[in-house]
Structures are given as C-alpha cells and as structure tokens.
C-alpha cells in the first residue's frame, strides 16, 4: 500500500479503475478487495430456446428467433423480444444444441446469431423483419464443421450496448439454405449493467 495520507490519494469514479479500497483499523492501514464491497459491475443472465431450427417457426425465411419465455406451439404469427429495463451491455453468450438429432450443415452454409433492436419499441409489430436494426453479432456461428455434432460454443469480450426502453430480438441468420428441422438449441446471454 502507498505510504501517503488518504487526502493525497487520486480520486477515481469508475470501479474498473480501482483494485482495492483503503482504510484503517485502529492504528493499522488496511486494503480491501473491491469485490468484497460490491464494486464490480452487476451482471445477470437470460436464457432462451431456438425452436424448429433453420427456418422454421417462429422466424421463417432463413431466420430463427430466440424464444425468451417460450411458446406452447411455435408459430409464424408471433416473435419473441426481450424488453430492456436498464442500460446494459451484452458481454458473453453460450450456445448448445439440445436435440437428439444432430444438425446437418453443408459446405457453404452457415448460421450466425445476431442481435437486433426493434426500431419503435412501443408501436412496431414484432413479426416484421423490416422493423428491426442489426446492432451486433454474438460471434457464434455454426458451419459445416459443426455438422453431425452436439455443438456447443461460447463467446466473450462482447460489447453490445443496450439502453433502457430498447426491445431486442436475437436471431440465428442463415447463409445458404439449411434444411429446416424440428430440433432445438439453447442460448444463454450475460448482461452487464451500465451505471
């Protein structure tokens, strides 16, 4: 620890710029790890399921929409969005194929998970693709190398910034035409609160 008076310390306003807090107990100088007092960014995780993979409902047209809350029977007349309640950013994601039937992806075909914002969250229909703007990729892509495997993938170091009041759609977008299935995959997304 530095041998200076507390009044001589530099002021920091961002917890990521701080490793320890300092204090004293009696006549002893002490340092406290910032995680012990909650000075690390708050995170939370959400999970959803892709149903009827590779162009089935919901989504269709070479797009699979992540179902956040699920649906008893996936249908083309609905589409799942996640309302964002506070400023945050997506920092990590994890994907797992959860069906017993293995995916079939041929050379030249791929399936990439992207994040979209609804342009007018309070008035736009969630079932019209033109009502969304692409805001980032989760850096998870399935290719022919994943064909025939119970594929699992992770992505970290993401920085997809979202604002309170946004409504997002996460979708798997195809390149090429992968055969539609009734199979499912799960996605977990880690959000970090922005203060």
C-alpha positions in Angstrom: 0.0 0.0 0.0 1.2 3.5 -0.7 2.6 5.4 2.3 0.7 8.6 1.9 -2.3 10.2 3.6 -5.8 9.4 2.4 -6.2 13.0 1.4 -3.4 12.6 -1.1 -5.0 9.7 -3.0 -6.2 10.3 -6.5 -10.0 10.3 -6.9 -11.4 7.6 -9.2 -15.1 7.5 -10.3 -15.1 4.2 -12.2 -14.9 0.9 -10.2 -12.9 -0.7 -13.1 -10.1 1.7 -12.3 -9.8 0.5 -8.7 -8.2 -2.7 -7.4 -8.6 -2.0 -3.7 -10.1 0.4 -1.2 -8.1 1.6 1.7 -8.9 2.2 5.3 -7.7 1.7 8.8 -8.5 -0.3 11.8 -7.1 1.2 14.9 -3.5 2.1 14.0 -3.2 -0.4 11.1 -3.6 0.6 7.5 -5.7 -2.0 5.6 -6.7 -2.6 2.0 -10.0 -4.3 1.0 -10.5 -6.0 -2.4 -13.2 -4.1 -4.3 -15.2 -7.3 -4.8 -15.7 -7.6 -1.1 -17.7 -4.4 -1.1 -19.6 -4.9 -4.3 -17.7 -2.5 -6.5 -17.8 -4.8 -9.5 -20.3 -4.3 -12.3 -23.6 -6.1 -11.7 -24.4 -8.8 -14.2 -27.4 -11.0 -14.9 -28.0 -13.9 -17.3 -31.0 -14.7 -19.5 -31.6 -17.9 -21.4 -33.9 -18.8 -24.3 -34.5 -21.6 -26.9 -34.4 -21.7 -30.6 -37.1 -24.0 -31.8 -37.7 -25.5 -35.3 -34.1 -24.8 -36.3 -33.0 -23.4 -39.7 -36.0 -21.5 -41.0 -38.9 -23.0 -39.1 -41.4 -21.0 -37.0 -41.0 -18.7 -35.3 -38.9 -16.7 -37.7 -39.1 -18.5 -41.0 -37.3 -17.2 -44.1 -33.8 -18.4 -43.1 -34.1 -16.8 -39.7 -34.6 -18.5 -36.3 -35.9 -16.2 -33.5 -34.8 -16.9 -29.9 -37.8 -17.6 -27.6 -37.1 -15.9 -24.3 -40.2 -17.1 -22.5 -41.2 -20.0 -24.7 -44.4 -20.7 -26.5 -46.6 -23.7 -26.3 -46.7 -24.1 -30.1 -44.1 -22.0 -32.1 -46.0 -20.2 -34.8 -45.2 -17.6 -37.5 -47.8 -15.2 -36.1 -45.6 -14.2 -33.1 -42.0 -13.4 -32.4 -40.2 -13.1 -29.1 -38.5 -9.9 -27.9 -36.8 -9.0 -24.7 -37.7 -5.6 -23.2 -34.5 -4.0 -21.7 -35.3 -2.4 -18.3 -31.9 -0.7 -17.6 -28.9 0.5 -19.5 -26.7 -2.6 -20.0 -24.4 -4.4 -22.5 -24.2 -8.0 -23.7 -20.7 -9.3 -22.7 -20.9 -13.1 -23.2 -23.0 -15.8 -24.7 -23.1 -19.5 -24.7 -24.9 -21.9 -27.2 -25.7 -25.6 -27.0 -27.5 -27.9 -29.4 -30.1 -29.7 -27.2 -31.8 -32.1 -29.6 -31.0 -35.8 -30.0 -31.0 -35.3 -33.8 -27.7 -33.9 -35.0 -27.6 -30.7 -37.2 -26.8 -31.1 -40.9 -24.9 -28.1 -42.3 -23.3 -28.5 -45.7 -20.2 -26.7 -47.1 -21.1 -23.1 -47.9 -23.9 -22.9 -45.4 -23.7 -21.2 -42.0 -25.9 -19.9 -39.2 -24.9 -16.8 -37.2 -26.5 -15.4 -34.1 -27.2 -11.7 -34.3 -28.8 -9.1 -32.0 -31.5 -6.7 -33.4 -33.3 -3.7 -31.8 -36.9 -3.0 -32.6 -37.0 0.4 -34.2 -40.1 1.7 -32.5 -40.4 -0.4 -29.3 -43.8 1.0 -28.3 -45.6 0.8 -31.7 -43.9 -1.6 -34.1 -45.1 -5.1 -34.8 -42.5 -7.7 -33.6 -43.2 -10.0 -36.5 -42.0 -7.8 -39.3 -38.2 -8.1 -40.1 -38.1 -4.6 -41.5 -38.9 -3.2 -38.1 -35.5 -4.2 -36.7 -32.0 -2.8 -36.9 -28.9 -5.1 -36.5 -26.8 -3.9 -33.6 -24.3 -6.7 -33.3 -23.3 -10.3 -33.6 -22.8 -12.7 -30.7 -19.7 -14.2 -32.5 -21.3 -17.6 -32.5 -21.6 -19.2 -36.0 -22.4 -22.8 -37.0 -20.7 -24.1 -40.1 -20.2 -27.4 -41.9 -17.5 -28.2 -39.3 -20.3 -28.4 -36.7 -22.5 -30.7 -38.8 -23.1 -34.0 -37.1 -22.1 -32.8 -33.6 -23.9 -31.8 -30.4 -22.3 -28.4 -30.9 -21.6 -26.1 -28.0 -19.9 -22.6 -28.4 -19.0 -19.7 -26.1 -18.3 -16.1 -26.9 -16.8 -13.5 -24.6 -15.4 -10.0 -24.9 -18.7 -8.7 -26.4 -19.7 -5.1 -26.1 -23.3 -4.8 -27.5 -24.7 -1.7 -25.7 -28.4 -1.5 -25.0 -30.5 1.2 -23.4 -33.4 1.1 -21.0 -36.5 1.0 -23.2 -34.9 -1.0 -26.0 -36.6 -4.2 -27.1 -34.2 -6.8 -28.6 -34.6 -9.8 -30.8 -31.9 -12.4 -31.0 -32.0 -14.4 -34.2 -29.9 -17.1 -35.9 -29.5 -16.0 -39.6 -28.6 -18.4 -42.3 -26.2 -18.2 -45.2 -27.3 -20.7 -47.8 -30.4 -22.8 -47.3 -30.0 -25.2 -44.4 -32.8 -27.9 -44.2 -35.5 -26.9 -41.7 -35.8 -29.2 -38.7 -37.9 -29.5 -35.5 -34.7 -29.5 -33.5 -33.8 -27.1 -30.7 -30.8 -25.2 -29.3 -30.4 -23.2 -26.2 -28.7 -19.8 -25.8 -27.6 -18.1 -22.6 -26.7 -14.4 -22.7 -24.7 -12.5 -19.9 -25.6 -8.8 -19.5 -23.6 -6.2 -17.5 -25.4 -3.2 -16.0 -24.1 0.2 -17.1 -24.2 2.8 -14.4 
